[in-house]
Structures are given as C-alpha cells and as structure tokens.
Amino acid sequence: MTAVKETTRRPLGHFAERSIAGLLAVVAAGAGFGVLLMLVRFKWGPLYHADHEAAEWFNGLVAPHHALVTVLQAITDLGGRPVLIWLVTIAVVGLLIRRQSRLAVYLIITGVGGLILDPSLKALVGRLRPVVDVPITHAPGNSFPSGHALGSFVAYGALLLVFLPAMAPRWRKPAIAIVGVLVFLIGLTRIALGVHFVSDVLGGLLLGAVWLGVTAYAFRLWRRERGRPVPPITEGLEPEAGEEITPAPAEEHVLEHPRSSVAELLVGWVIVFGALYAFGMFVSYHAKGTFFGTLDTEVPQWFAERRTDQLTELSWWWSKFGDTHAILLVSLVFCPVVLAIWKRWRPVLFVVLAMFGELSLFLASARLVQRPRPPVENLDGQMPTSSFPSGHIAATICLWTAMAIIVFARTDRWWRWLFVAMAVIMPLGVATSRMYRGMHHPTDFMGAILLGALWIGLLYWVVRPNADVHQGNQPAIESEQVRELDDELAKAGRED
C-alpha cells in the first residue's frame, strides 16, 4: 500500500514542482506587463525619451535601404492577423479531422483570447504610434501593446505546444528555438519599420507570455484532474497524441524513385515548354489569314462591343478567381486538409508541383513569345507580362484539375463531382472574363489549356498522386463519418 501511495505521489509531486515554477514565470511576466502598462499610461519621462530615441535611430538605419525594408515587410507579415488566423484555422480543422478535439478547443480559446486582448488594451491605453522623419509603412489603430508581438507569441507558441509531440525528441529544442527567434524577429521588425515603440513590442511579448502560460497551465490542470500524467512542457500538451497529429506517420517515402522522377519531370518540363513556345510563336506571328488569326481578331472585338457596367463588374470578380492571391489561398487551404485526412505527402506534392510548374512554364513562355495584348481597350491596364499564354487561366486549370484528380479518387461522397464541375466551370469563367476585359486572345486561352493538359498529365504519370489509394490507404475520417465533425467541439466539453 505504501508503494502504491509513493507511486501516486511521485508524478503529482513532479507536477507541483513544475507548476510552481511555471506559475512564478507567468506571475513575473504579468507583473512586468503591469508595471510597463502603468509607465506607458502615465507617460513616464525616461521611458518616453528612450522609446522616441530608439524609433529615430531605427528609422535612420532602415529608411534608406529599400531591400532591407522589403525583407522586414516579409518577416512582419508572418505576425499579421491574416497569416496567424490561417495557421490556427488550418490547425484546428486538421485536429478535428484527426479527432483531437481537446487540442482544437485549446487552440481556439487561446487564439480568440489573443484577438480580444490586443484591441481592448490598445483602446484602454490610447497611445499614438511613432512619428518618424521618413515614414516607411503605415499601421492603423493605437500603438500599445504591439498586436504582432502579442499575436505571434500566442499563435506560434500555442501551435508549438500542440504539435511538439509530433516531432522527434531531437528536433524539439531546435523547434522551440526557431519559434523563439521568429517571434523576436517579428517584434523587431515592428520597431524597425517605425510602427511601434520598443515598449509596445516588449508589452506585447509579456502579455503573450502571460496569456499563453495561463491557457497552457489550465490545460495541464485539466489533465491532472482526470488522472492523466502531466509531462514536462517541452514534450507538448498531449504527448500521447503524437502519432495522430504527425502529418504523415504512415508514409516511408514520398516518391518510390526520387532521382528518376526528378529527371523525368525536368525532361518533361522542357518538352512541354517546347510545345508551348512553338504554339505561341505560331499564333502570335504566323497565324494571319488562318482560323486562329480570324478568331483572335474577331472575338476580342465582339466582347469589347458588348461591354456594360454590370458585366464589367462581374468580369472583374471572375478574373480575381484566377489571380495569384486567390490561387494561393485555395492551395493553402486544400493541401493541409488533404494531408490531415489521408496522411500522405504525395497528393500535396502533386498540387505544389502543379502550381510551381505552371508558374515557371508561364513566365518562361511569356518572356520569350512577347505577344502584345489584343488591340482593344485593356480594362486591367498595363500588365508586367505579355499576352501568351494566360497565367490566370493556366493557374486555374492546373489547380482545380489537380484538386479534382485527388478528391475524385479518394472519396465516394457525392460532393466529389463538385470538384469535377469546378475544374470545368472555374477555367471557363476566368477565360471568359479575361477575354471580355481585353486582356487575352482566344489562342492565349488555348495555350493555357495546352500548358495545363500537358503538365498535369506529366505529373500524374510521374508522381502518381493516388497510388496509396490503390494500395488500400484509408482516410483519417471515413466518408460516412464526415457529418460527425460538427459534434467534435461539443464532445470535447463532456469528455472525462
């Protein structure tokens, strides 16, 4: 009996020791933030002068160097709300698919809390942003605390705590270090770009540490109350979920013969480019008097004569479905969901290569063919690339066709036909809008079809994105269980 009691006391004792240390760290961060908040709120002289001197020094250092500003902007975007919300949302969806609803709830609560704290405290303090000699960028709202510093600490920290168990032990400390450096750099960019004072960033980091510490401590208390072991925080929140949240634990290699596959793709790329270049040169400079030449002359004029305000507005929206931002957004949603459901990297690789190949083929052929835009009013104005082939249309064809190929083979649900329909409707809609707006000839559309058909066909032959389906791979959630996802959050609150 004594041995049993001792065995029970030991983990509880370890938890108590770790809890005290963690609580002291959280309390210290909270006290530091409280002191800093008061100093900022009452405009303490030494802090006020130090903040303004630092802002002027950074402005003089950064403003003259445009390349440095570009790098700082790229880093600071990693701490912006669009990126952080996307990361947390995709992680939550993936966790629900993998039936890890407790971790999903943790991410939601932690993320929403960070979103509430930032504007609330900014409104309470009402501190104006720095005014520098050479403004570099602009940010709306008040200054204290830094939302980027707070949000990045909370979001990246919470994601790290959730997904640490999916990493091999030797990679956990480097991952913690990388996240720490990333959060620090995001905070530094806010100062260097002149949109926050040093104390704003420090306040954001301290508040982020407090909120992340409170939510993590609450999660660990929940585990203890239900009799579950509470490991060191460096092992993550829920170590036993490691196998389930690993992106592709069952996949030994992405491609069976990677070297030969790379060679095949390179040779295929050259062949596709050759066909695209030959067709582009023909329709651009040697098709006068042929069917293609007549088509390219009459169709743009026909569209230009039938323009109305309503159709012009509609064409603008349809055209946006094929631009870089829309294509990237759809890809960044589709790929993580596919990875969460089927636990395979190969379908993701298929989509990534489809888009990378499309972009490189489009840029290379557009650069060499140098075809002028149709001789009608170009509603989108001057574009940085030439007319052949249409990048909007080619990207839309490659993305939606790749998604349809993956989904159709991997589910028997009726909605797989929606992806097939979208693979037809989306390119046709984008093509019609681009020709209506006077940005492309009909043969530019044909060039996009040629690019998409040859490149996707080559990738399907080399990558074989659905090979695991033929080998018996099943999704993490079966087709008949899709409806159960809506109940996961409700179940999380009732689980013991």
Helices and strands as residue ranges (DSSP letters): H 2-41, H 45-62, H 66-77, H 81-97, H 101-125, H 147-163, G 164-166, H 169-192, H 198-225, G 233-235, G 239-241, H 242-245, H 258-285, H 291-305, H 309-320, H 324-342, H 346-369, H 391-410, H 416-436, H 442-463, H 467-470, G 479-487, H 488-492
